[in-house]
């Protein structure tokens, strides 16, 4: 018998809902006619995470802020600089461009990441570049809807090198992404920012899938070469790279843009995905994880 106060009870209805979601994930993964960003799943995937955030902090899609997650307080101030145009397909709040708070931005600066100030975003071409990136993403409505469901706060990083794009997301701030934007307008800058937004949103999406469905075996210790990181990574790292760039490949071939940059970018991504074709035989993948990898790699 469990000691008093240690018994954990999970309602049967919750167990059924989780099982149903796993089966829906499986069906979407195996449906090769569906979009790889799984727009039919995204809202359901976010529901458990919003439930956790509301229970722990009191956060909802309407009052979410990165600063509030870091401070674990629904009353913590959040500096919203601007809001991006809302997708008409999904009844979700707009994506907010949120300023970095000094108390947590300093830890990122120590890692070499600096953020634009509100003045820089509003009084230069930076905000216009982000808005143009959203226009490009809007060309694929179901993808924009998926991103709207996944991203509540967008933080803009100073681009130190005009030829290097920097972006990241972190599981402990589950609806926030961090993306670099050039200080001045450049050729293809909006397309590059659009790719970065899609990139980080898909990391968030796959993290939510991982919290519901088991994609990897217990060990998951073997290392595989990642063509994107140019280093050895475990199965989870490879799946994240494959998922993100598999979605980006479909996105770039769906937008109405032209030019040498887009053509070369598509060729490079296709070549990189091809470099890990043998990964589908990994023993570190569960049957569902293997199905996802085979879906993203496509036919031989």
C-alpha positions as a Markdown table, in Angstrom:
| # | Residue | x | y | z |
|---|---|---|---|---|
| 1 | Unk | 0.0 | 0.0 | 0.0 |
| 2 | Unk | 1.3 | 3.4 | -0.8 |
| 3 | Unk | 2.3 | 5.6 | 2.1 |
| 4 | Unk | -0.2 | 8.4 | 3.0 |
| 5 | Unk | 0.3 | 11.5 | 0.7 |
| 6 | Unk | 2.3 | 9.6 | -1.9 |
| 7 | Unk | -0.5 | 8.1 | -4.0 |
| 8 | Unk | -0.7 | 9.7 | -7.4 |
| 9 | Unk | -4.1 | 9.5 | -9.2 |
| 10 | Unk | -4.6 | 10.1 | -12.9 |
| 11 | Unk | -8.3 | 10.3 | -13.9 |
| 12 | Unk | -9.2 | 7.5 | -16.3 |
| 13 | Unk | -10.6 | 10.1 | -18.7 |
| 14 | Unk | -7.2 | 11.7 | -18.9 |
| 15 | Unk | -5.6 | 8.3 | -19.7 |
| 16 | Unk | -8.2 | 7.7 | -22.4 |
| 17 | Unk | -7.6 | 11.2 | -23.9 |
| 18 | Unk | -3.8 | 10.6 | -24.0 |
| 19 | Unk | -4.2 | 7.2 | -25.6 |
| 20 | Unk | -6.5 | 8.8 | -28.2 |
| 21 | Unk | -4.0 | 11.5 | -28.9 |
| 22 | Unk | -1.2 | 8.9 | -29.4 |
| 23 | Unk | -3.3 | 7.1 | -31.9 |
| 24 | Unk | -4.1 | 10.3 | -33.7 |
| 25 | Unk | -0.4 | 11.1 | -33.9 |
| 26 | Unk | 0.2 | 7.6 | -35.3 |
| 27 | Unk | -2.5 | 8.1 | -37.9 |
| 28 | Unk | -1.1 | 11.5 | -39.0 |
| 29 | Unk | 2.5 | 10.2 | -39.2 |
| 30 | Unk | 1.4 | 7.3 | -41.3 |
| 31 | Unk | -0.8 | 9.4 | -43.6 |
| 32 | Unk | 1.7 | 10.5 | -46.3 |
| 33 | Unk | -0.9 | 12.8 | -47.9 |
| 34 | Unk | -1.0 | 15.0 | -44.8 |
| 35 | Unk | 1.2 | 18.0 | -44.2 |
| 36 | Unk | 4.3 | 17.2 | -42.2 |
| 37 | Unk | 3.5 | 20.0 | -39.7 |
| 38 | Unk | 0.4 | 18.1 | -38.8 |
| 39 | Unk | -2.1 | 21.0 | -38.6 |
| 40 | Unk | -4.8 | 18.6 | -37.6 |
| 41 | Unk | -2.9 | 17.8 | -34.4 |
| 42 | Unk | -1.4 | 21.0 | -33.2 |
| 43 | Unk | -4.2 | 22.4 | -31.1 |
| 44 | Unk | -4.6 | 19.1 | -29.3 |
| 45 | Unk | -0.9 | 18.8 | -28.7 |
| 46 | Unk | -0.8 | 22.2 | -27.0 |
| 47 | Unk | -3.8 | 21.5 | -24.6 |
| 48 | Unk | -1.8 | 19.4 | -22.0 |
| 49 | Unk | 1.0 | 22.0 | -21.9 |
| 50 | Unk | -1.4 | 24.9 | -21.4 |
| 51 | Unk | -3.1 | 22.8 | -18.7 |
| 52 | Unk | 0.3 | 22.5 | -16.9 |
| 53 | Unk | 1.2 | 26.2 | -17.3 |
| 54 | Unk | -2.3 | 27.2 | -16.0 |
| 55 | Unk | -2.0 | 24.9 | -13.0 |
| 56 | Unk | 1.6 | 25.9 | -12.2 |
| 57 | Unk | 1.6 | 29.6 | -13.0 |
| 58 | Unk | -1.9 | 30.6 | -14.1 |
| 59 | Unk | -0.9 | 31.2 | -17.7 |
| 60 | Unk | -3.2 | 31.0 | -20.7 |
| 61 | Unk | -2.7 | 31.7 | -24.4 |
| 62 | Unk | -4.1 | 35.2 | -23.7 |
| 63 | Unk | -1.7 | 36.2 | -20.9 |
| 64 | Unk | 1.4 | 34.2 | -21.8 |
| 65 | Unk | 4.8 | 35.8 | -21.7 |
| 66 | Unk | 8.4 | 34.5 | -21.6 |
| 67 | Unk | 9.1 | 36.8 | -18.6 |
| 68 | Unk | 6.2 | 35.3 | -16.7 |
| 69 | Unk | 7.4 | 31.7 | -17.4 |
| 70 | Unk | 10.9 | 32.6 | -16.2 |
| 71 | Unk | 9.6 | 34.3 | -13.0 |
| 72 | Unk | 6.8 | 31.7 | -12.6 |
| 73 | Unk | 4.3 | 34.5 | -12.0 |
| 74 | Unk | 1.2 | 35.5 | -13.9 |
| 75 | Unk | 1.6 | 39.0 | -12.6 |
| 76 | Unk | 5.2 | 39.5 | -13.7 |
| 77 | Unk | 5.5 | 42.4 | -16.2 |
| 78 | Unk | 5.9 | 41.6 | -19.8 |
| 79 | Unk | 7.0 | 44.1 | -22.4 |
| 80 | Unk | 5.0 | 43.6 | -25.6 |
| 81 | Unk | 6.6 | 45.6 | -28.4 |
| 82 | Unk | 4.3 | 44.7 | -31.2 |
| 83 | Unk | 1.8 | 42.0 | -32.3 |
| 84 | Unk | 1.9 | 40.2 | -35.6 |
| 85 | Unk | -1.0 | 39.9 | -37.9 |
| 86 | Unk | -3.4 | 37.2 | -36.8 |
| 87 | Unk | -4.2 | 34.2 | -38.9 |
| 88 | Unk | -7.8 | 34.1 | -39.9 |
| 89 | Unk | -8.0 | 30.3 | -39.8 |
| 90 | Unk | -7.5 | 29.6 | -36.1 |
| 91 | Unk | -9.1 | 31.2 | -33.1 |
| 92 | Unk | -5.9 | 31.9 | -31.2 |
| 93 | Unk | -4.2 | 35.1 | -29.9 |
| 94 | Unk | -1.7 | 36.9 | -32.0 |
| 95 | Unk | 2.0 | 36.3 | -31.8 |
| 96 | Unk | 3.6 | 39.0 | -29.6 |
| 97 | Unk | 7.1 | 40.4 | -30.1 |
| 98 | Unk | 8.2 | 40.5 | -26.5 |
| 99 | Unk | 11.2 | 42.4 | -25.2 |
| 100 | Unk | 13.9 | 40.5 | -23.3 |
| 101 | Unk | 13.9 | 41.2 | -19.6 |
| 102 | Unk | 17.2 | 42.2 | -18.1 |
| 103 | Unk | 17.0 | 39.7 | -15.3 |
| 104 | Unk | 17.1 | 36.7 | -17.7 |
| 105 | Unk | 18.5 | 38.2 | -20.9 |
| 106 | Unk | 21.9 | 38.6 | -19.1 |
| 107 | Unk | 22.3 | 34.8 | -19.0 |
| 108 | Unk | 21.9 | 34.7 | -22.8 |
| 109 | Unk | 24.4 | 37.6 | -23.3 |
| 110 | Unk | 27.0 | 35.5 | -21.4 |
| 111 | Unk | 26.4 | 32.9 | -24.1 |
| 112 | Unk | 26.9 | 35.5 | -26.8 |
| 113 | Unk | 23.2 | 36.2 | -27.6 |
| 114 | Unk | 22.1 | 39.8 | -27.5 |
| 115 | Unk | 18.5 | 41.1 | -28.1 |
| 116 | Unk | 17.3 | 44.2 | -29.9 |
| 117 | Unk | 15.7 | 46.9 | -27.8 |
| 118 | Unk | 12.1 | 48.1 | -28.3 |
| 119 | Unk | 13.4 | 51.3 | -29.9 |
| 120 | Unk | 15.6 | 49.4 | -32.4 |
| 121 | Unk | 12.7 | 47.1 | -33.3 |
| 122 | Unk | 10.1 | 49.9 | -33.8 |
| 123 | Unk | 12.3 | 52.6 | -35.4 |
| 124 | Unk | 14.4 | 50.6 | -37.9 |
| 125 | Unk | 13.6 | 48.1 | -40.6 |
| 126 | Unk | 13.7 | 45.2 | -38.2 |
| 127 | Unk | 9.9 | 45.0 | -37.6 |
| 128 | Unk | 9.2 | 45.3 | -41.3 |
| 129 | Unk | 11.5 | 42.4 | -42.0 |
| 130 | Unk | 9.6 | 40.2 | -39.5 |
| 131 | Unk | 6.3 | 41.3 | -40.9 |
| 132 | Unk | 7.4 | 40.4 | -44.5 |
| 133 | Unk | 8.5 | 37.0 | -43.2 |
| 134 | Unk | 5.0 | 36.5 | -41.9 |
| 135 | Unk | 3.6 | 37.4 | -45.3 |
| 136 | Unk | 5.7 | 34.6 | -46.8 |
| 137 | Unk | 4.5 | 32.1 | -44.2 |
| 138 | Unk | 0.9 | 33.2 | -44.8 |
| 139 | Unk | 1.3 | 31.7 | -48.3 |
| 140 | Unk | 0.9 | 28.3 | -46.6 |
| 141 | Unk | -2.2 | 28.9 | -44.5 |
| 142 | Unk | -2.2 | 25.6 | -42.6 |
| 143 | Unk | 1.4 | 26.1 | -41.6 |
| 144 | Unk | 0.7 | 29.6 | -40.4 |
| 145 | Unk | -2.2 | 28.3 | -38.3 |
| 146 | Unk | 0.1 | 25.7 | -36.8 |
| 147 | Unk | 2.7 | 28.3 | -36.0 |
| 148 | Unk | 0.0 | 30.6 | -34.4 |
| 149 | Unk | -1.0 | 27.7 | -32.1 |
| 150 | Unk | 2.6 | 27.0 | -31.1 |
| 151 | Unk | 4.2 | 30.5 | -30.7 |
| 152 | Unk | 2.9 | 33.1 | -28.3 |
| 153 | Unk | 6.1 | 35.1 | -27.8 |
| 154 | Unk | 8.8 | 36.0 | -30.4 |
| 155 | Unk | 12.1 | 37.5 | -29.3 |
| 156 | Unk | 14.4 | 39.2 | -31.8 |
| 157 | Unk | 18.1 | 38.6 | -31.6 |
| 158 | Unk | 20.8 | 40.9 | -32.9 |
| 159 | Unk | 22.4 | 39.4 | -36.0 |
| 160 | Unk | 26.2 | 39.8 | -35.5 |
| 161 | Unk | 27.0 | 38.2 | -38.9 |
| 162 | Unk | 24.8 | 39.1 | -41.9 |
| 163 | Unk | 25.6 | 35.7 | -43.4 |
| 164 | Unk | 24.7 | 33.7 | -40.2 |
| 165 | Unk | 21.2 | 33.1 | -39.0 |
| 166 | Unk | 20.8 | 32.3 | -35.3 |
| 167 | Unk | 17.6 | 30.9 | -33.7 |
| 168 | Unk | 16.7 | 28.7 | -30.8 |
| 169 | Unk | 13.9 | 27.6 | -28.5 |
| 170 | Unk | 13.8 | 25.9 | -25.2 |
| 171 | Unk | 11.4 | 23.3 | -23.7 |
| 172 | Unk | 11.1 | 25.2 | -20.4 |
| 173 | Unk | 9.6 | 28.2 | -22.2 |
| 174 | Unk | 7.3 | 26.1 | -24.4 |
| 175 | Unk | 5.6 | 28.8 | -26.5 |
| 176 | Unk | 8.5 | 31.1 | -27.0 |
| 177 | Unk | 11.0 | 31.3 | -29.9 |
| 178 | Unk | 14.2 | 33.4 | -30.4 |
| 179 | Unk | 15.1 | 34.4 | -33.9 |
| 180 | Unk | 17.8 | 36.7 | -35.4 |
| 181 | Unk | 16.9 | 39.5 | -37.8 |
| 182 | Unk | 19.4 | 41.6 | -39.7 |
| 183 | Unk | 19.7 | 45.2 | -38.6 |
| 184 | Unk | 19.4 | 46.4 | -42.2 |
| 185 | Unk | 17.4 | 45.0 | -45.1 |
| 186 | Unk | 19.3 | 42.4 | -47.2 |
| 187 | Unk | 18.5 | 40.2 | -50.2 |
| 188 | Unk | 16.2 | 37.3 | -49.1 |
| 189 | Unk | 16.2 | 38.5 | -45.5 |
| 190 | Unk | 12.4 | 38.0 | -45.0 |
| 191 | Unk | 12.7 | 34.4 | -46.4 |
| 192 | Unk | 15.5 | 33.6 | -44.1 |
| 193 | Unk | 13.6 | 34.9 | -41.1 |
| 194 | Unk | 10.5 | 33.0 | -42.2 |
| 195 | Unk | 12.5 | 29.8 | -42.3 |
| 196 | Unk | 13.9 | 30.5 | -38.8 |
| 197 | Unk | 10.3 | 31.0 | -37.4 |
| 198 | Unk | 9.2 | 27.8 | -39.0 |
| 199 | Unk | 12.3 | 26.0 | -37.7 |
| 200 | Unk | 11.8 | 26.9 | -34.1 |
| 201 | Unk | 8.0 | 26.4 | -34.2 |
| 202 | Unk | 8.6 | 22.8 | -35.4 |
| 203 | Unk | 11.1 | 22.2 | -32.6 |
| 204 | Unk | 8.3 | 23.2 | -30.2 |
| 205 | Unk | 5.8 | 21.0 | -32.0 |
| 206 | Unk | 8.0 | 17.9 | -31.9 |
| 207 | Unk | 8.7 | 18.5 | -28.2 |
| 208 | Unk | 5.0 | 18.3 | -27.6 |
| 209 | Unk | 4.7 | 15.1 | -29.6 |
| 210 | Unk | 7.6 | 13.6 | -27.6 |
| 211 | Unk | 5.7 | 14.4 | -24.3 |
| 212 | Unk | 2.7 | 12.4 | -25.6 |
| 213 | Unk | 4.1 | 9.6 | -27.7 |
| 214 | Unk | 7.3 | 7.5 | -27.3 |
| 215 | Unk | 9.6 | 7.9 | -30.3 |
| 216 | Unk | 12.8 | 6.5 | -28.8 |
| 217 | Unk | 13.9 | 3.4 | -27.0 |
| 218 | Unk | 15.1 | 3.5 | -23.4 |
| 219 | Unk | 18.8 | 3.5 | -24.3 |
| 220 | Unk | 19.0 | 6.2 | -27.0 |
| 221 | Unk | 22.8 | 6.4 | -26.4 |
| 222 | Unk | 24.3 | 5.7 | -29.8 |
| 223 | Unk | 25.6 | 8.7 | -31.7 |
| 224 | Unk | 24.9 | 9.5 | -35.3 |
| 225 | Unk | 26.4 | 12.2 | -37.6 |
| 226 | Unk | 24.2 | 15.2 | -38.0 |
| 227 | Unk | 24.7 | 17.0 | -41.3 |
| 228 | Unk | 23.1 | 20.1 | -39.8 |
| 229 | Unk | 25.2 | 20.3 | -36.7 |
| 230 | Unk | 28.3 | 18.7 | -38.3 |
| 231 | Unk | 28.7 | 16.7 | -35.1 |
| 232 | Unk | 27.6 | 13.4 | -33.5 |
| 233 | Unk | 24.2 | 13.5 | -31.9 |
| 234 | Unk | 21.8 | 10.9 | -30.3 |
| 235 | Unk | 18.7 | 9.7 | -32.0 |
| 236 | Unk | 16.5 | 12.4 | -30.5 |
| 237 | Unk | 18.8 | 15.1 | -31.9 |
| 238 | Unk | 18.7 | 13.5 | -35.4 |
| 239 | Unk | 14.9 | 13.2 | -35.4 |
| 240 | Unk | 14.6 | 16.9 | -34.4 |
| 241 | Unk | 16.9 | 17.9 | -37.2 |
| 242 | Unk | 15.1 | 15.7 | -39.7 |
| 243 | Unk | 11.6 | 16.9 | -38.6 |
| 244 | Unk | 12.5 | 20.6 | -38.7 |
| 245 | Unk | 14.2 | 20.5 | -42.1 |
| 246 | Unk | 11.7 | 18.1 | -43.6 |
| 247 | Unk | 9.0 | 20.7 | -42.8 |
| 248 | Unk | 11.2 | 23.5 | -44.1 |
| 249 | Unk | 11.8 | 21.6 | -47.3 |
| 250 | Unk | 8.0 | 21.3 | -47.9 |
| 251 | Unk | 7.5 | 25.0 | -46.9 |
| 252 | Unk | 10.1 | 26.4 | -49.2 |
| 253 | Unk | 8.8 | 24.4 | -52.2 |
| 254 | Unk | 5.3 | 25.7 | -51.4 |
| 255 | Unk | 5.9 | 29.5 | -51.3 |
| 256 | Unk | 5.6 | 31.8 | -54.3 |
| 257 | Unk | 9.2 | 32.9 | -54.3 |
| 258 | Unk | 11.9 | 32.5 | -56.9 |
| 259 | Unk | 15.6 | 33.2 | -57.3 |
| 260 | Unk | 18.9 | 31.5 | -56.9 |
| 261 | Unk | 18.9 | 31.6 | -53.1 |
| 262 | Unk | 15.7 | 29.6 | -52.8 |
| 263 | Unk | 16.7 | 27.1 | -55.3 |
| 264 | Unk | 20.1 | 26.5 | -53.7 |
| 265 | Unk | 18.6 | 26.3 | -50.2 |
| 266 | Unk | 16.1 | 23.6 | -51.3 |
| 267 | Unk | 18.9 | 21.6 | -53.0 |
| 268 | Unk | 21.1 | 21.8 | -49.9 |
| 269 | Unk | 18.3 | 20.7 | -47.5 |
| 270 | Unk | 17.4 | 17.8 | -49.8 |
| 271 | Unk | 21.1 | 16.7 | -49.9 |
| 272 | Unk | 21.4 | 17.0 | -46.1 |
| 273 | Unk | 18.3 | 14.9 | -45.5 |
| 274 | Unk | 19.7 | 12.3 | -47.9 |
| 275 | Unk | 22.8 | 11.9 | -45.8 |
| 276 | Unk | 20.9 | 10.3 | -43.0 |
| 277 | Unk | 18.8 | 7.9 | -45.0 |
| 278 | Unk | 20.2 | 4.9 | -43.2 |
| 279 | Unk | 19.0 | 6.3 | -39.9 |
| 280 | Unk | 15.6 | 4.8 | -40.5 |
| 281 | Unk | 17.1 | 1.4 | -39.5 |
| 282 | Unk | 18.2 | 2.7 | -36.0 |
| 283 | Unk | 17.4 | 0.5 | -33.1 |
| 284 | Unk | 17.1 | 3.6 | -31.0 |
| 285 | Unk | 13.7 | 4.3 | -32.6 |
| 286 | Unk | 10.4 | 2.9 | -31.4 |
| 287 | Unk | 8.0 | 1.7 | -34.2 |
| 288 | Unk | 6.3 | 5.1 | -34.1 |
| 289 | Unk | 9.6 | 6.9 | -34.2 |
| 290 | Unk | 10.7 | 4.8 | -37.1 |
| 291 | Unk | 7.4 | 5.6 | -39.0 |
| 292 | Unk | 8.1 | 9.3 | -38.5 |
| 293 | Unk | 11.6 | 9.0 | -39.8 |
| 294 | Unk | 10.5 | 7.0 | -42.9 |
| 295 | Unk | 7.7 | 9.5 | -43.5 |
| 296 | Unk | 10.1 | 12.4 | -43.5 |
| 297 | Unk | 12.8 | 10.6 | -45.6 |
| 298 | Unk | 10.3 | 9.7 | -48.2 |
| 299 | Unk | 10.6 | 6.8 | -50.7 |
| 300 | Unk | 14.1 | 5.5 | -51.5 |
